[in-house]
Amino acid sequence: MRVKVRSWSGVASWLWVANDENCGICRMAFNGCCPDCKVPGDDCPLVWGQCSHCFHMHCILKWLHSQQVQQHCPMCRQEWKFKE
Amino acid sequence: MAAGAGLSSAWSAVSAALVPPAALGLDAELRAALEVLRCYGLHAAVEEWFLEVLQKDLQAHIAPEFWNCISQYENTAEEQQCSALLLDAFCLLKRRLEPYLSSMELLEGWTKAGLLLGTGAQTLREKVYTMFKAILFFSTTKPFQKMIQQFYSRTFRIYMRQWKKGEEGMNECESSMSEAEQESDTEESGGESTACTGCGSSREQCWCPTAMEQFRQLNDILRRLNLLERVSADAVTTILHRMIKERMERRCRGEYEHSFLNEFQEWIEKVLGWLSRVFLQDGPLARPSPEASSTLKRWRCHVQRFFYRIYASMLIEELFSIIRDFPESKPAVEDLKFCLERTNLRQKLLSSLKSALEIRLLHPGVNTSDIITLYISAIKALRELDPSMVILEVACEPIRKYLRTREDTVRQIVAGLTGDAEGSGDLANELSKADPVTLENGQESDDDISEPGDWVPDPVDADPGKSSSKRRSSDIISLLVSIYGSKDLFINEYRTLLADRLLHQFNYSAEREIRNVELLKLRFGEAQMHYCEVMLKDMADSRRINANIRDEEEKLPEEERPPFSLVAVILSSEFWPPLKEEKLELPEQVKEAMEAYSKKYEKLKAMRTLNWKYHLGLVSLDVELADRTLSLSVSPVHAAIILHFQTKSTWTLAELSEVLKVPVTSLKRKMTLWLQQGVLREEPPGTFTVIEEEQKDQVEKVVLIDSDEEGDSAMASQADQKEEELQLFWTYIQAMLTNLESLSLERIHSMLKMFVMTGPVVTEIDIQELQGFLQKKVRDQQLIYSGGVYRLPKNCN
């Protein structure tokens, strides 16, 4: 007997490759979206700092804008730099 | 001389008795005699004396004679004879009483002229009439009543018959309605054309005219003696009631599709014609006395009231069927509304409809979808019947209560909304109505009514706790959704059903789903439907990604292309309802393909990866056997099973379970598909072998698929989800019981409420649920229940 698979429709869920479940700023799940967004994924991406912490992009940008003097990671207080 | 005086007094006595006094010109003489009596003060006694003589005569002679006369005829069976004799008896009575009546008129004349004192508050006439009634008809015998009734109903029938004939004669072109009427009338009389429909005897012997003449005479007599009301009112009432009822039964029962009000109004006019024959002087020229015409007015009123009451009662009795047939039964609803406004049957309607619903609808034998369908037509029909919606609210409360106890209610309603349920396009139509009511704002005040003059107070039975405007928002969907009091439940159910359609059934139409979500958004609000929107977006995104990846693959050289096309539905897990977790280990080749797909995805979407749900999806494959090829679309489990048979043609259940990591019991169920397809055979039990060549002579083995397999949902069931939530409490409960040894159900509940339910992950649990949960733990021997308290078993710590 031979079985020939013509097509396989599978189901998968996507997830961010991050070291945490939730965003440290908004406490929402990374796989969801930040409070200002409606649609997760491409429309509400994550960004990583050089300190290896990651956040929703919208969340960290808001945080950085609110910082007057120097821009720090809200988790480890190191200077914030986007990871390339 | 003495002889002469004797002779003259004898002559005057005879002549006075033979002719009325006025004929002999005795008026003056009588007057003079009266003057003499006045002189002696005896005139006061004249009226008294007259009444007394009348009374004595009535008691001693007239009444017995009359009743004798009547009772003689009691045994007469022949109707015709009977009515003739009835008339005779009354003629006799009239003859006896006539002299008294004329004397009474004379006395009245004298009273008016001031010669007599009168009889106090009651006039002489009233006293005489009262005496007639009191002595003659104080009590009437049954047979007499029957005779009267028979007489009147016969004449009624003849009258109606003649009236109809007259109408026919007047206009040749009969309306179809009265033709139908005629038909039903002749049918009723046995359909024999030889018999007269009026009097019931054969045409040659028709005695209709005689009967009508008797009718006229009798009425005249009764009118003259002022006994009409006493003698015939009962009979007439009974006849009218019976006729109305009969007619109603014959014509309206089970007929909801046209209005009967006008028809009956016409008919009642005819009946009134007959009544006027009874109560008014005959002949159209005779001016009806104001008294008589007011009697007639009263009768008209009575007949109409009676008709409304009977008609309304009948419609109320049949309201359930009327509702069921709505909107075809709209005329009946309108009739009922009209009648209801003129009777006080509202309470009866409520209780009768409630019990009809309970008996005919709200029992386990009725499908939930049927209950919902009827509820929808009840909303529509009762909205028509009572715009204040109070009837709907009160009468349909049992339906709502009952629907709350059905598990599949939400599912059915949601299915109805999306037009999935067969035969219930109502809800889908309602959903796509142009101007939907947003469920958010039910808070319009009464001031919103445009015309102050249009304001109508709520009926007395309305619940004062609810504002009328809220009740009047009779939107069907909001009524249905409010059965459970919250729309979240509906949204969740909708989400689950949508997820099911998207993942499990693969037969969704994207356009329709998007349209539905948009329509629901108009009702439930943007925020509520957000999850569903993301789900649909996921589907579209997945298609794009698949297309992207396929393009990539096509650029590859032939040999590097994957062995089969793999497409994926990629979900945003946070936005989908929890998926049922099932373990399944797929064959290497498939897993490799999936990994390759994941790699490509990761390249496409930086820092993201895929988590495959191996057990979900759809595989289309060809099974090539030695003598045949089968093309099938199956679930991944089935595909995995058959793929394993490629490498080895015989597997035991245990071995398969080992490689697939699927529990034996569920695997066994999955095997049935291949047994049924004739690809595998089970021999001996628990061992499966490929059937390479079909044995023609072998009797086809019918393997039944478990029915629950078919309707399997990809989503975790509501119960499973609840179970998961309750597990959260279990740790708390264990901790409590470790510290405090034993606790009652109430204590546990209140403590959980204090510590757990205040947290951010609010899961409500009511005491019944908790009890059920704890009982389950007791059954699983994780808990001990004795003396009303729960404890942990000793060995647990």
Interface residues (C-beta under 8 A of the other chain):
Chain A: M1 R2 V3 K4 V5 R6 S7 W8 S9 G10 V11 A12 S13 W14 L15 W16 V17 A18 A29 N31 G32 K38 V39 P40 G41 D42 L46 W48
Chain B: L503 F506 H530 E533 V534 K537 D541 P563 F564 S565 L566 V567 A568 V569 I570 L571 S572 S573 E574 F575 W576 V590 A593 M594 Y597 S598 Y601 K605 M607 R608 T609 L610 N611 W612 K613 Y614 L616 G617 L618 V619 S620 L621 D622 V623 E624 L625 A626 S631 P636 A639 I642 L643 F645 Q646 S649 V679 V690 E692
